[in-house]
Amino acid sequence: MQILDKIKDYERLGKPFFSFEYFPPKTETGLHNLYSRLDRMAGLEPCFIDITWGAGGSTSETTLTLSKDAQTYFGLDVMMHITCANLSETRLRSALDQARDCGIRNIMALRGDSPRSDRHAEPSFIETSIDLIKWIRKNYGQTFCIAVGGYPEGHPEAKSKDDCVAYLKKKVDAGADFVVTQLFYDVSEYDQFLKRCKKIGIHCPIIPGVMPIMSYERFLKFTEFTGIKVPEHIRQALEPIKTDDEEVRAFGVDLCVKMARELFELGAPGLHFYTLNLESSVTEVLENLDLLGDCRTRRPMPWRASTVANRKSEEVRPIFWSNRPKSYLARTLTWDDFPNGRWGDSFSPTFGSLNDYYIFRRTQDTAMRENRLKIWGQPKSASDLTEVFAKFCRGEIKWLPWCEMPIQIETGRIVSQLVSINLNGYLTINSQPQVNAAPSDAPDVGWGGAGGFVFQKAYVEFFTTKAKMLELMERAKKIPSITIHAINEKGESYSTTDDVSVNAVTWGVFPGREIIQPTVVDSKSFAIWKDEAFDLWLDEWRSLYSKNSESWNFISSVHDDYFLVNVVENDFVNGDIYRLFPCINS
Amino acid sequence: MQILDKIKDYERLGKPFFSFEYFPPKTETGLHNLYSRLDRMAGLEPCFIDITWGAGGSTSETTLTLSKDAQTYFGLDVMMHITCANLSETRLRSALDQARDCGIRNIMALRGDSPRSDRHAEPSFIETSIDLIKWIRKNYGQTFCIAVGGYPEGHPEAKSKDDCVAYLKKKVDAGADFVVTQLFYDVSEYDQFLKRCKKIGIHCPIIPGVMPIMSYERFLKFTEFTGIKVPEHIRQALEPIKTDDEEVRAFGVDLCVKMARELFELGAPGLHFYTLNLESSVTEVLENLDLLGDCRTRRPMPWRASTVANRKSEEVRPIFWSNRPKSYLARTLTWDDFPNGRWGDSFSPTFGSLNDYYIFRRTQDTAMRENRLKIWGQPKSASDLTEVFAKFCRGEIKWLPWCEMPIQIETGRIVSQLVSINLNGYLTINSQPQVNAAPSDAPDVGWGGAGGFVFQKAYVEFFTTKAKMLELMERAKKIPSITIHAINEKGESYSTTDDVSVNAVTWGVFPGREIIQPTVVDSKSFAIWKDEAFDLWLDEWRSLYSKNSESWNFISSVHDDYFLVNVVENDFVNGDIYRLFPCINS
């Protein structure tokens, strides 16, 4: 979606918006951390995020990848920066084509500074941001919403503030849609800037750029380097606390909140955060400004919807990928339309294979490998394994190969049962508690907004031995409301039923709506998911150990011999899925 | 579906089937009554029904109409009789073409007797049933399953029983698929007939035709006329009770049950009932034989599914036509496919108008007009009207122009509220009680088979004055879970919401299935339904009175001034739709 349209929507609602700016990290660990951060911060529902351009350098590729992934996988509207300095026509065109093709509709057009020395540097094809904007409009029409930078304190190269605003006017006249300002700490500068803009005839939104002070050292360095004015009251307030990092951070949050209120008073439509790829101060500012609403608890769907245009109608997903949503998005990227209302048969055969996008690439980064070794240990027996899985259920481990995210809040309802079955050899990788007509705004299991009711059939999915699986199949004969599907790596499968119908396991009933059934269990998708699930034993886990070591061999045998089992308790009113397990109900 | 395939299905299940034979009535009242009976008896789920051919006469047109309507509107598999006596090639071909085109796949091929005198009589194009079968096979291939008559006691024109069976063998060899026998009361005749057939090489199903004795006089006349043998023990049993109609009827039922058990012992795959267009004895026989199962309480969907091939996938209907299902079927006849899973937008604009099929034609029959006048009276004021509607809710009146069937069992849950609002000027024509997770085999509100749960949002639809409608709109502001749509004959409309989404008001959750939502409320269909609903005031009701009489004028004013209002209580857990009405909750 074009940001200008979103800004207008916020205006209509009388609600200030906010946006987050990130830069492309230079290391793989940095990139990995940023992906996790993006994923979490997407939950705060920013109006948009933007990724700065690694001017002329290798990180410009990272900018492209990050922008595309954020747009495709994180449900975010992305504004990609592009700077024309030292960029050839070919690379400019290629960057914009790629952005367009993956659904990005917003570009921040900047001149940029020539990199001091970079082997990627090319002769500039375009020299000024004005020409860049004109060229984009000429070559891409209205495909992109174009933002430009504004300088409340004047651009270092401008003769005067008036000159600087006059130049901004030319950028707007060339086709820019809105302005994001450079950082400032003196609110009166923004006030005067707005007035100058108005006087000269700039009427588009002018979003103030802000950055909560996070560390005294960095703040000092940064403001000195950029020449940004630091009001005397800020210097004085910082002086006595400058050695206490926590106090500086707290002051930075308070100052930013105070500034934000003044900016809104002056008519700022929202706040643009220079996040420096960090999240806690920004989140705190937004919390104190009361701008987060219930976004961290409210969910339109049980899974986060994508912003990609052709996914807008997507209403159903199989449960198997709930803990690997990005993998699901990647494997269904080529779909032309998405299940809307019901799952249906036609989709399942067309799952793509996982491609080599960054987010699915096994890390070679030493720090990350070591971190994994630390949390997953060196399992040499079934009981070593059960301990790892139980820890994950207790929240003591933050991820598993099958679970990109820590265990979800709603699992609180069933955590003791999960720990118990894990310790007894059912290695759970997915589950949901039973829910019968909970309010749709319930903080743990709610989704879809207030006023409705949500339901869930209890679900649990795990790896276990063939013997244990067969024992469950036998026990299930006495519990007709429970259905089980089990399959091993070779595709040998067992089921309590021949019926291959699709089973809706999460649904919601809302006023004036048809029933929404966003999560299903179906045997065809399960057969596809099992390949991915078994591969993860090897790719993510076994790869930590040296070949033919004890742990390497043990994980291999689990991969070869265990079954992946999914269990649904269809009686969401009176059922109890855990009575299936002999360790709980013997 | 071809009956032979259905018979095989029953065989596999080890379950005897039954079928009903009707004849085309000669009067309009008779026809009207037969339609109601067909509708009710369809609920007993016969394997098929058949309609006899009004040989060469005017009633052959009725045979065609009845057959087509039963196939299209009543969810029945129909076998149409055809007799070649005095039928031209043109008329034979036209009858079979029409049958084929409306989905009929079964023909009973008979020679028939030449009518004694009939202005429709034509020279026969085909002389024998053997030639008729050959001609049908030659001209229609395997389009039709073909049945023929068998004569356990020998055909009157046959020289011997052996000759008669030899002739039957020729009919089977010519292409007949199964045999329905002529009536008999001596079971040993059927036994011998089966043996003769087997000996000569007839291996297709041979269904015994039976008829419970319903009146002594008629039984005597009928058996004398046809020459059917009446075993001595039956004569003796009837003699002492012959003047007591009720005793004769009870004896007839018992005898038929006894005969049926003997026939099943001999290997009869099912029973073919010569119903004489009557229902009670036949129903009683089936009940005593325990062949009805739960068919009168079990419902695959809340509405009766049609047997028409392209409607097989139909899973959703708007609620408005629930009491006029045949009208709904007629208006959607031209649809190529049917909403499957969800209602969706695309269907509503294409509702056809009601055509002039018999079942929608206003009756000119005097007896029926008088019956209506008797039950609907001569309303001259609002209070006269409220009394009629309240009587319908109490079950004292069996139909209204908008309700083809008496009030449904499930309404028992809300009958006192309905009566109360009707007496207060809200003239209800449709409603359903609130249901929250009732077992899907609950006798009143269940559907879809056992093992699931069904839900309903409370619904009520009524005519009322503009003032009362506006008062409800005002009261609804305080009950956000209630949505109201109101519209008058001219299309002036009011709504509590601008949202035109489709509202699922009945849904079911079943093991291993997606959610099924068979009934919806949507504003587009409502706008189409309202034309039909307002027309019924004039066509069905006002037409009973002479022009400009007091009742004629009053009904006209109701048609012109009242609003049709639909109300949904979206909170199916804690809501109470009747709190909307000031007369109930003031």
Chai-1 contact restraints between the chains, C-beta under 6 A:
chainA,res_idxA,chainB,res_idxB,connection_type,confidence,min_distance_angstrom,max_distance_angstrom,comment,restraint_id
A,G341,B,G341,contact,1.0,0.0,6.0,A-B,restraint_1
A,G341,B,R342,contact,1.0,0.0,6.0,A-B,restraint_2
A,R342,B,G341,contact,1.0,0.0,6.0,A-B,restraint_3
A,R342,B,E514,contact,1.0,0.0,6.0,A-B,restraint_4
A,A437,B,V573,contact,1.0,0.0,6.0,A-B,restraint_5
A,T483,B,G512,contact,1.0,0.0,6.0,A-B,restraint_6
A,D499,B,G512,contact,1.0,0.0,6.0,A-B,restraint_7
A,S501,B,G512,contact,1.0,0.0,6.0,A-B,restraint_8
A,S501,B,R513,contact,1.0,0.0,6.0,A-B,restraint_9
A,V502,B,E514,contact,1.0,0.0,6.0,A-B,restraint_10
A,N503,B,G512,contact,1.0,0.0,6.0,A-B,restraint_11
A,A504,B,E514,contact,1.0,0.0,6.0,A-B,restraint_12
A,A504,B,I515,contact,1.0,0.0,6.0,A-B,restraint_13
A,W507,B,I515,contact,1.0,0.0,6.0,A-B,restraint_14
A,P511,B,N570,contact,1.0,0.0,6.0,A-B,restraint_15
A,G512,B,T483,contact,1.0,0.0,6.0,A-B,restraint_16
A,G512,B,D499,contact,1.0,0.0,6.0,A-B,restraint_17
A,G512,B,S501,contact,1.0,0.0,6.0,A-B,restraint_18
A,G512,B,N503,contact,1.0,0.0,6.0,A-B,restraint_19
A,R513,B,S501,contact,1.0,0.0,6.0,A-B,restraint_20
A,E514,B,R342,contact,1.0,0.0,6.0,A-B,restraint_21
A,E514,B,V502,contact,1.0,0.0,6.0,A-B,restraint_22
A,E514,B,A504,contact,1.0,0.0,6.0,A-B,restraint_23
A,I515,B,A504,contact,1.0,0.0,6.0,A-B,restraint_24
A,I515,B,W507,contact,1.0,0.0,6.0,A-B,restraint_25
A,I515,B,I515,contact,1.0,0.0,6.0,A-B,restraint_26
A,I515,B,Q517,contact,1.0,0.0,6.0,A-B,restraint_27
A,Q517,B,I515,contact,1.0,0.0,6.0,A-B,restraint_28
A,N570,B,P511,contact,1.0,0.0,6.0,A-B,restraint_29
A,V573,B,A437,contact,1.0,0.0,6.0,A-B,restraint_30
